[in-house]
Amino acid sequence: MSSSFQQCLSYTTLSDLALGLIDGTVYNIVQGLLDIQHLTGRNLYNQRQKLHREHLVLKQDLVRKHKEALQVCKSHNLAVRKTNKQGETEV
């Protein structure tokens, strides 16, 4: 630690910091925080993957629904159906 920092901290604080480093307390705390960060990151990644899969399923269902609607649609309603499809897929 540089001498300017040592002058700002009291001898007791420096001693406590040194003892904490020696007995591993600070290391254990940092390691625990890293573990929590990794678990949180993994959890968020899994949630994102799940939402992505659900979105793909919903999109596939919407495409299937539009294809079915176009197949049963009479020719005079075809333009209306295509317009509705465009509106739904833009959302």
N, C-alpha and C positions, 0 to 999 in steps of 0.2 A: 504494500500500500504506500502511496506517495506520502512524503512528509507533510504536504499541505493538508491532506485528509486526516492524517494522524493528529495534527494540531487541532483540527475541528472537533475531533471525538475525544471524549475523556478516556483516561487510562482504564477505568472500569468497563466502559463500553467496548473498548478494544480487547480487553481480557475476556469479556463475555463472548464476543464474536469469535475469538480464537478458540475458546473452549467448545463453543458450539460446532465449529469446524472439526475440531479434534475428535469429539465423541460421535460425530456423524449425524447429529440432529438436523443440521441444515441440509446435508446431503439427502437424508431420508425424506425431509419435507419436499425438497425439489423433485426427488424421484417420484414421490406420491403425486405431486402436481402434474408431472409429465405423464404418468399413467392415466390420470383422470382426463388429461387433454387428449390422449390417444383414444381412450374409450369413447369420449364425446365425439371426436372426429369420426370414428368408425360408425357410431350410432347415427350421426347426421348423414353420412354417406349411404347407409342402409335405408334410411327414411327416404332419401332422394331417389334411390333406385326403385323403391316400392312405389312412390308416387309416379315415377316415370313409366313403370310397367302398367299401373292403373290408367294413366293417361293414354297409353297406346291401345289398351283394350277398349276404352271409351271411344277413341277415334275410329278403331276398326268397326265397332258397333254402329257408329254414326254413318260410316261409309256403306256398310251393309244395308242399313235402313234406307239410305238414299237410293241405292241400287234397286232394292225391292219396290220402293215407291215409284221409281221411274218405269219399272217393268209393268206395274199394274195401272199406270196412268194412261188415260186416253190421250190421243194426239192433241186435242184442243187444250188440255191442261198441262201439257209438257213444258211449255214456256214458264208457266207459273211455278211448277215443281223445280225447274232448274234455278229460278230466281231464289226460291226458298232455300235450296241447297247451298247456293253461294252465300246467303246471309248466315246460315248456321255454321258453315265451315270457316268463316272469317272471325267468328267469336272465339 
